[in-house]
């Protein structure tokens, strides 16, 4: 299904989800040393971000749905990795302010804000 989305939301959504994916792809190789599955999840994040950006560009609701799933799952993974840890990866409480992580966190939160603004705009 296609929804009419203002161009500003469209382009912010595309740019932000691509930033999230790119950051994860860049960090994937280093994440392989923590746990192989973590590195592959980072690559999958990047691939899914490409698919989501295509869906958003084509004005399909599924692109936004995939994008909000990516942003939310990435944010949850970020918090878990620094608090309780991930399977086979101990918590990294000193890693809260790593530049790549912070940049991704900002992009994720901004994507969520754009998503919510888009939803709210559609309800008016």
C-alpha positions in Angstrom: 0.0 0.0 0.0 1.2 3.5 -0.8 0.7 6.5 1.5 1.2 10.1 0.5 4.2 11.3 2.5 5.5 14.8 2.4 8.9 15.0 0.6 10.7 16.3 3.7 9.7 13.1 5.7 10.6 11.0 2.7 14.1 12.3 2.2 14.9 12.5 6.0 13.7 8.9 6.3 15.8 7.7 3.4 18.9 9.5 4.6 18.6 8.4 8.2 17.9 4.7 7.5 20.9 4.7 5.1 23.1 6.2 7.8 22.0 3.6 10.3 22.8 0.8 7.8 26.1 2.3 6.7 27.4 2.7 10.3 26.5 -0.9 11.0 28.2 -2.2 7.8 31.4 -0.1 8.6 31.4 -1.6 12.1 30.6 -5.2 11.0 34.2 -6.4 10.5 35.2 -5.3 14.0 32.1 -6.8 15.5 33.0 -10.2 14.0 35.8 -10.3 16.6 33.2 -10.0 19.4 31.0 -12.7 18.0 30.6 -13.8 14.4 26.8 -13.6 14.6 27.1 -10.0 15.7 29.1 -9.1 12.6 26.6 -10.9 10.4 23.7 -9.1 12.1 25.5 -5.8 11.3 25.8 -6.7 7.7 22.1 -7.8 7.7 21.2 -4.4 9.2 22.9 -2.7 6.3 21.2 -4.8 3.7 17.8 -4.4 5.3 18.4 -0.6 5.5 18.9 -0.6 1.7 15.7 -2.5 1.2 13.8 -0.1 3.6 15.2 3.0 1.8 14.0 1.6 -1.5 10.6 1.0 0.0 10.5 4.5 1.5 11.6 6.0 -1.8 8.9 4.1 -3.7 6.4 5.4 -1.1 5.5 2.0 0.3 4.3 1.7 3.9 6.4 -1.5 4.2 9.6 0.5 3.8 8.7 2.7 6.8 7.7 -0.4 8.8 11.0 -2.1 8.0 12.8 1.1 8.8 11.2 1.5 12.2 11.9 -2.2 13.0 15.6 -1.7 12.0 15.9 1.5 14.1 14.2 0.1 17.1 16.1 -3.2 17.0 19.4 -1.4 16.6 18.6 0.9 19.6 17.6 -2.1 21.8 20.8 -3.9 20.7 22.9 -0.9 21.6 21.4 -0.6 25.1 21.6 -4.3 25.7 25.3 -4.6 24.6 26.2 -1.9 27.1 24.1 -3.1 30.0 23.3 -6.8 30.2 25.4 -7.9 27.2 24.5 -10.1 24.3 24.8 -13.9 23.9 28.5 -14.8 24.1 29.4 -11.1 24.4 29.8 -9.6 27.9 28.4 -6.2 28.6 30.5 -3.2 27.6 29.5 -0.4 30.1 32.5 1.7 29.0 31.4 1.8 25.4 28.5 4.1 25.7 30.3 7.0 24.1 32.1 5.3 21.2 31.6 7.7 18.2 30.1 5.2 15.8 27.7 4.0 18.4 26.6 7.5 19.3 26.2 8.5 15.7 24.0 5.4 15.0 22.0 6.1 18.2 21.3 9.6 17.1 20.3 8.5 13.6 18.0 5.8 15.1 16.3 8.3 17.4 15.9 10.8 14.6 14.4 8.1 12.3 11.9 7.2 15.0 11.0 10.9 15.4 10.5 11.3 11.6 8.4 8.1 11.6 6.2 9.4 14.4 5.9 12.8 12.8 4.8 11.1 9.5 2.3 9.0 11.4 0.9 12.0 13.3 0.7 14.1 10.1 -1.3 11.3 8.5 -3.8 11.4 11.4 -4.7 15.1 10.9 
